[in-house]
Amino acid sequence: MARGFNDGVGQVAAESLATIQVDGARIAYRRVGNGRPLLVLNGFAATNADWDPSFIHGLAASNELILLDNRGIGSSTDDGTSFDVVRLANDAAHVVEALGFERISVLGWSMGGFVAQTLALHHPDRINKLILLSTDPGGTDADLASPAVWSQLIDNSGTPHEQAQRLLSLVFPRDVAASFYREFGDVVAGARARLSPELLNHQAAAMDAWHRDGVGSRLREIRAPVLIAHRHGGRGDPSFQCVETR
């Protein structure tokens, strides 16, 4: 049986799922761990339950994690209308404010990195540090995925398990993807089964808009310290390229 989100968290304190009303949606979040607050934002078609539990366990050992579901996905709801990355960032900012954090660090993977960068620009007084994983700054100068990779990323054909295998094979090296599928295939497939085509289309449209109107030209305005993690010299997440901040 594949492990669930909280399996392996051990003695780290965890709270049950909660929601906050935000602009036509209810945004679900989960709090795990103790320490400095860290907002954790997942990528395209992913929920707060899709992280590797060992990764979450390591982070939660010294941080209080706020793991968010973007509007319309996972346990979050929305009004069915389209949205952009700015709206997702505003949702996250409302959650941070509602939880009473004056400042918070933000970790964003893939599309979550788009949201993290936007938060840092639109709500700079709220952001302590940024951790950007396999993401890009958007705009017309961003180094984009190939059409073949993009078509696979948004492909929701086949059974949920077929979708899970295709997704993991796309974003991880072959041996890692096979290992992840054996351990977490049921979790990923279950999440894929709950996705609506409409929501996937809305997220894909938001990502398309990001690659026209992202923050690439404004990176120097980000004042928070930034850690960028991206695999070079091998296969990382081919959907997104490294943020260049020179």
Secondary structure in CASP SS format (residue, H / E / C, confidence):
PFRMAT SS
TARGET T0000
AUTHOR 0000-0000-0000
METHOD secondary structure of the structure
MODEL  1
M C 1.00
A C 1.00
R C 1.00
G C 1.00
F C 1.00
N C 1.00
D C 1.00
G C 1.00
V C 1.00
G C 1.00
Q C 1.00
V C 1.00
A C 1.00
A E 1.00
E C 1.00
S C 1.00
L C 1.00
A E 1.00
T E 1.00
I E 1.00
Q E 1.00
V E 1.00
D C 1.00
G C 1.00
A E 1.00
R E 1.00
I E 1.00
A E 1.00
Y E 1.00
R E 1.00
R E 1.00
V E 1.00
G C 1.00
N C 1.00
G C 1.00
R E 1.00
P E 1.00
L E 1.00
L E 1.00
V E 1.00
L E 1.00
N C 1.00
G C 1.00
F C 1.00
A C 1.00
A C 1.00
T C 1.00
N H 1.00
A H 1.00
D H 1.00
W C 1.00
D C 1.00
P H 1.00
S H 1.00
F H 1.00
I H 1.00
H H 1.00
G H 1.00
L H 1.00
A H 1.00
A C 1.00
S C 1.00
N E 1.00
E E 1.00
L E 1.00
I E 1.00
L E 1.00
L E 1.00
D C 1.00
N C 1.00
R C 1.00
G C 1.00
I C 1.00
G C 1.00
S C 1.00
S C 1.00
T E 1.00
D C 1.00
D C 1.00
G C 1.00
T C 1.00
S C 1.00
F C 1.00
D C 1.00
V H 1.00
V H 1.00
R H 1.00
L H 1.00
A H 1.00
N H 1.00
D H 1.00
A H 1.00
A H 1.00
H H 1.00
V H 1.00
V H 1.00
E H 1.00
A H 1.00
L C 1.00
G C 1.00
F C 1.00
E C 1.00
R C 1.00
I E 1.00
S E 1.00
V E 1.00
L E 1.00
G E 1.00
W E 1.00
S C 1.00
M H 1.00
G H 1.00
G H 1.00
F H 1.00
V H 1.00
A H 1.00
Q H 1.00
T H 1.00
L H 1.00
A H 1.00
L H 1.00
H H 1.00
H C 1.00
P H 1.00
D H 1.00
R H 1.00
I E 1.00
N E 1.00
K E 1.00
L E 1.00
I E 1.00
L E 1.00
L E 1.00
S C 1.00
T C 1.00
D C 1.00
P C 1.00
G C 1.00
G C 1.00
T C 1.00
D C 1.00
A C 1.00
D C 1.00
L E 1.00
A C 1.00
S C 1.00
P H 1.00
A H 1.00
V H 1.00
W H 1.00
S H 1.00
Q H 1.00
L H 1.00
I C 1.00
D C 1.00
N C 1.00
S C 1.00
G C 1.00
T C 1.00
P H 1.00
H H 1.00
E H 1.00
Q H 1.00
A H 1.00
Q H 1.00
R H 1.00
L H 1.00
L H 1.00
S H 1.00
L H 1.00
V H 1.00
F C 1.00
P C 1.00
R H 1.00
D H 1.00
V H 1.00
A H 1.00
A H 1.00
S H 1.00
F H 1.00
Y H 1.00
R H 1.00
E H 1.00
F H 1.00
G H 1.00
D H 1.00
V H 1.00
V H 1.00
A H 1.00
G H 1.00
A H 1.00
R H 1.00
A H 1.00
R C 1.00
L C 1.00
S C 1.00
P H 1.00
E H 1.00
L H 1.00
L H 1.00
N H 1.00
H H 1.00
Q H 1.00
A H 1.00
A H 1.00
A H 1.00
M H 1.00
D H 1.00
A H 1.00
W H 1.00
H H 1.00
R H 1.00
D H 1.00
G C 1.00
V C 1.00
G H 1.00
S H 1.00
R H 1.00
L H 1.00
R H 1.00
E H 1.00
I C 1.00
R C 1.00
A C 1.00
P C 1.00
V E 1.00
L E 1.00
I E 1.00
A E 1.00
H C 1.00
R C 1.00
H C 1.00
G C 1.00
G C 1.00
R C 1.00
G C 1.00
D C 1.00
P C 1.00
S C 1.00
F E 1.00
Q C 1.00
C C 1.00
V C 1.00
E C 1.00
T C 1.00
R C 1.00
END
